[in-house]
Amino acid sequence: MAHPADLDEFTVYVDKFTARLGFDDIVATLGLKPHAVDSDSISMSMQLTEPLSQATGMFSAAALFGAADITGTFLAMQAYAGTGQFPLAVQSNLNFMSNSKASPAIATARILRGGGSVAVAEVAVRDADGKELVHSTFTYVIKERNVGK
């Protein structure tokens, strides 16, 4: 499959993938939703909820990391993985730039380099006001994997 053409196509893809799992995974835990698609990136949104916040009421580092990784994974899946393949993160570099209570957080991923077995994605997570919270890169190995139950 190629990069999604629009938000509707991306939403259908995410819905089919999560239904195929047969259980609620981290996407459901974080409340991630498809947000936007353009010619070279996809975005997912995450609302700030009490379980996803840290002691001061801002986004937790774990939630921001998860949003970045999952958005990058979905892009690598759509752009490079065939049927039965799944991107496995083998390296990440993440910088927490700031934090915020302005919800939702929007994770936007774009492919820096990709091919048949490896994809490198850059993912920025911004708050509702556009302030960058996270800047990251992820390297994914594309391999045959059994997904779901």
C-alpha positions as YAML, in Angstrom:
chain: A
units: angstrom
residues:
- id: 1
  name: MET
  ca: [0.00, 0.00, 0.00]
- id: 2
  name: ALA
  ca: [1.16, 3.53, -0.66]
- id: 3
  name: HIS
  ca: [0.96, 6.73, 1.34]
- id: 4
  name: PRO
  ca: [-2.74, 7.42, 2.03]
- id: 5
  name: ALA
  ca: [-4.38, 9.79, -0.44]
- id: 6
  name: ASP
  ca: [-6.55, 11.56, 2.13]
- id: 7
  name: LEU
  ca: [-7.84, 11.52, 5.70]
- id: 8
  name: ASP
  ca: [-10.77, 9.23, 4.84]
- id: 9
  name: GLU
  ca: [-8.44, 6.57, 3.37]
- id: 10
  name: PHE
  ca: [-6.15, 6.83, 6.40]
- id: 11
  name: THR
  ca: [-9.08, 6.54, 8.81]
- id: 12
  name: VAL
  ca: [-10.38, 3.43, 7.05]
- id: 13
  name: TYR
  ca: [-6.89, 1.88, 7.19]
- id: 14
  name: VAL
  ca: [-6.51, 2.56, 10.93]
- id: 15
  name: ASP
  ca: [-10.01, 1.24, 11.66]
- id: 16
  name: LYS
  ca: [-9.41, -1.98, 9.70]
- id: 17
  name: PHE
  ca: [-6.03, -2.52, 11.34]
- id: 18
  name: THR
  ca: [-7.33, -2.04, 14.88]
- id: 19
  name: ALA
  ca: [-10.36, -4.28, 14.20]
- id: 20
  name: ARG
  ca: [-8.05, -7.01, 12.86]
- id: 21
  name: LEU
  ca: [-6.05, -7.02, 16.11]
- id: 22
  name: GLY
  ca: [-8.97, -8.42, 18.06]
- id: 23
  name: PHE
  ca: [-8.11, -6.43, 21.20]
- id: 24
  name: ASP
  ca: [-7.57, -2.83, 22.28]
- id: 25
  name: ASP
  ca: [-3.89, -2.01, 21.97]
- id: 26
  name: ILE
  ca: [-1.87, 1.11, 22.76]
- id: 27
  name: VAL
  ca: [-3.67, 3.08, 20.03]
- id: 28
  name: ALA
  ca: [-6.90, 2.72, 22.02]
- id: 29
  name: THR
  ca: [-5.12, 3.33, 25.35]
- id: 30
  name: LEU
  ca: [-3.72, 6.63, 24.06]
- id: 31
  name: GLY
  ca: [-6.95, 7.54, 22.28]
- id: 32
  name: LEU
  ca: [-5.08, 8.21, 19.03]
- id: 33
  name: LYS
  ca: [-7.24, 9.25, 16.08]
- id: 34
  name: PRO
  ca: [-6.33, 9.98, 12.46]
- id: 35
  name: HIS
  ca: [-6.08, 13.76, 12.16]
- id: 36
  name: ALA
  ca: [-4.67, 14.84, 8.78]
- id: 37
  name: VAL
  ca: [-2.94, 13.67, 5.61]
- id: 38
  name: ASP
  ca: [-0.94, 15.65, 3.08]
- id: 39
  name: SER
  ca: [1.33, 14.65, 0.21]
- id: 40
  name: ASP
  ca: [4.22, 13.48, 2.42]
- id: 41
  name: SER
  ca: [2.91, 13.16, 5.99]
- id: 42
  name: ILE
  ca: [0.18, 11.78, 8.19]
- id: 43
  name: SER
  ca: [-0.97, 13.10, 11.57]
- id: 44
  name: MET
  ca: [-2.74, 11.58, 14.55]
- id: 45
  name: SER
  ca: [-4.30, 13.44, 17.47]
- id: 46
  name: MET
  ca: [-4.30, 12.59, 21.17]
- id: 47
  name: GLN
  ca: [-6.51, 14.32, 23.71]
- id: 48
  name: LEU
  ca: [-5.02, 15.21, 27.10]
- id: 49
  name: THR
  ca: [-6.80, 13.02, 29.65]
- id: 50
  name: GLU
  ca: [-5.99, 12.32, 33.27]
- id: 51
  name: PRO
  ca: [-4.42, 8.89, 32.55]
- id: 52
  name: LEU
  ca: [-2.16, 10.49, 29.90]
- id: 53
  name: SER
  ca: [-1.01, 13.38, 32.09]
- id: 54
  name: GLN
  ca: [1.84, 13.73, 34.54]
- id: 55
  name: ALA
  ca: [1.65, 15.25, 38.03]
- id: 56
  name: THR
  ca: [1.38, 18.88, 36.82]
- id: 57
  name: GLY
  ca: [-1.49, 18.06, 34.46]
- id: 58
  name: MET
  ca: [0.55, 18.25, 31.26]
- id: 59
  name: PHE
  ca: [1.13, 15.40, 28.79]
- id: 60
  name: SER
  ca: [3.23, 12.56, 30.20]
- id: 61
  name: ALA
  ca: [6.49, 11.75, 28.44]
- id: 62
  name: ALA
  ca: [5.32, 8.17, 27.89]
- id: 63
  name: ALA
  ca: [2.14, 9.33, 26.13]
- id: 64
  name: LEU
  ca: [4.09, 11.73, 23.88]
- id: 65
  name: PHE
  ca: [6.59, 8.99, 23.02]
- id: 66
  name: GLY
  ca: [3.74, 6.60, 22.22]
- id: 67
  name: ALA
  ca: [1.99, 9.09, 19.98]
- id: 68
  name: ALA
  ca: [5.22, 9.71, 18.06]
- id: 69
  name: ASP
  ca: [6.08, 6.02, 17.66]
- id: 70
  name: ILE
  ca: [2.61, 4.89, 16.65]
- id: 71
  name: THR
  ca: [2.18, 7.68, 14.10]
- id: 72
  name: GLY
  ca: [5.55, 6.77, 12.57]
- id: 73
  name: THR
  ca: [4.61, 3.09, 12.61]
- id: 74
  name: PHE
  ca: [1.33, 3.72, 10.75]
- id: 75
  name: LEU
  ca: [3.13, 5.75, 8.11]
- id: 76
  name: ALA
  ca: [5.82, 3.09, 7.64]
- id: 77
  name: MET
  ca: [3.11, 0.42, 7.50]
- id: 78
  name: GLN
  ca: [1.19, 2.20, 4.78]
- id: 79
  name: ALA
  ca: [4.18, 3.33, 2.76]
- id: 80
  name: TYR
  ca: [6.33, 0.18, 2.84]
- id: 81
  name: ALA
  ca: [4.77, -2.85, 4.50]
- id: 82
  name: GLY
  ca: [2.93, -5.41, 2.43]
- id: 83
  name: THR
  ca: [0.36, -7.91, 3.60]
- id: 84
  name: GLY
  ca: [1.66, -9.72, 6.66]
- id: 85
  name: GLN
  ca: [4.48, -7.27, 7.29]
- id: 86
  name: PHE
  ca: [4.74, -4.95, 10.27]
- id: 87
  name: PRO
  ca: [7.31, -2.25, 11.12]
- id: 88
  name: LEU
  ca: [9.28, -3.00, 14.27]
- id: 89
  name: ALA
  ca: [11.01, 0.01, 15.85]
- id: 90
  name: VAL
  ca: [14.68, -0.84, 16.28]
- id: 91
  name: GLN
  ca: [16.01, 2.63, 17.05]
- id: 92
  name: SER
  ca: [14.56, 5.92, 18.24]
- id: 93
  name: ASN
  ca: [15.92, 9.35, 19.02]
- id: 94
  name: LEU
  ca: [13.51, 11.55, 20.91]
- id: 95
  name: ASN
  ca: [13.93, 15.07, 22.23]
- id: 96
  name: PHE
  ca: [11.34, 16.52, 24.56]
- id: 97
  name: MET
  ca: [11.28, 20.18, 23.58]
- id: 98
  name: SER
  ca: [8.53, 21.49, 25.85]
- id: 99
  name: ASN
  ca: [5.26, 20.46, 27.47]
- id: 100
  name: SER
  ca: [1.75, 21.79, 27.53]
- id: 101
  name: LYS
  ca: [-1.84, 21.46, 28.65]
- id: 102
  name: ALA
  ca: [-3.14, 22.67, 25.26]
- id: 103
  name: SER
  ca: [-5.01, 19.66, 23.91]
- id: 104
  name: PRO
  ca: [-4.97, 17.81, 21.61]
- id: 105
  name: ALA
  ca: [-1.38, 16.88, 20.86]
- id: 106
  name: ILE
  ca: [-0.85, 16.30, 17.13]
- id: 107
  name: ALA
  ca: [1.85, 13.85, 16.02]
- id: 108
  name: THR
  ca: [2.94, 14.36, 12.40]
- id: 109
  name: ALA
  ca: [5.16, 11.79, 10.67]
- id: 110
  name: ARG
  ca: [7.03, 11.90, 7.40]
- id: 111
  name: ILE
  ca: [9.40, 9.37, 5.87]
- id: 112
  name: LEU
  ca: [13.03, 10.46, 5.67]
- id: 113
  name: ARG
  ca: [14.17, 7.29, 3.93]
- id: 114
  name: GLY
  ca: [12.52, 4.00, 3.15]
- id: 115
  name: GLY
  ca: [12.79, 0.80, 1.25]
- id: 116
  name: GLY
  ca: [11.86, -2.86, 1.24]
- id: 117
  name: SER
  ca: [13.22, -3.70, 4.69]
- id: 118
  name: VAL
  ca: [13.87, -0.43, 6.58]
- id: 119
  name: ALA
  ca: [12.05, 2.89, 6.96]
- id: 120
  name: VAL
  ca: [13.21, 5.99, 8.85]
- id: 121
  name: ALA
  ca: [10.49, 8.40, 9.97]
- id: 122
  name: GLU
  ca: [10.72, 11.86, 11.48]
- id: 123
  name: VAL
  ca: [7.88, 12.65, 13.87]
- id: 124
  name: ALA
  ca: [7.05, 15.98, 15.49]
- id: 125
  name: VAL
  ca: [4.43, 16.26, 18.22]
- id: 126
  name: ARG
  ca: [2.85, 19.69, 18.71]
- id: 127
  name: ASP
  ca: [0.19, 20.94, 21.08]
- id: 128
  name: ALA
  ca: [-3.10, 22.52, 20.00]
- id: 129
  name: ASP
  ca: [-1.37, 25.91, 19.76]
- id: 130
  name: GLY
  ca: [1.35, 24.56, 17.46]
- id: 131
  name: LYS
  ca: [4.14, 24.52, 20.07]
- id: 132
  name: GLU
  ca: [6.58, 21.68, 19.40]
- id: 133
  name: LEU
  ca: [6.61, 19.25, 22.31]
- id: 134
  name: VAL
  ca: [8.66, 16.42, 20.77]
- id: 135
  name: HIS
  ca: [11.06, 16.05, 17.87]
- id: 136
  name: SER
  ca: [11.98, 12.46, 17.03]
- id: 137
  name: THR
  ca: [13.23, 9.96, 14.50]
- id: 138
  name: PHE
  ca: [12.42, 6.26, 14.39]
- id: 139
  name: THR
  ca: [14.03, 3.46, 12.41]
- id: 140
  name: TYR
  ca: [11.68, 0.59, 11.60]
- id: 141
  name: VAL
  ca: [12.59, -2.83, 10.24]
- id: 142
  name: ILE
  ca: [9.86, -4.16, 7.96]
- id: 143
  name: LYS
  ca: [9.46, -7.91, 8.54]
- id: 144
  name: GLU
  ca: [6.86, -10.65, 8.32]
- id: 145
  name: ARG
  ca: [5.00, -10.64, 11.63]
- id: 146
  name: ASN
  ca: [1.77, -12.13, 12.95]
- id: 147
  name: VAL
  ca: [-0.42, -9.24, 14.07]
- id: 148
  name: GLY
  ca: [-3.33, -9.74, 16.46]
- id: 149
  name: LYS
  ca: [-4.68, -12.78, 18.24]
...
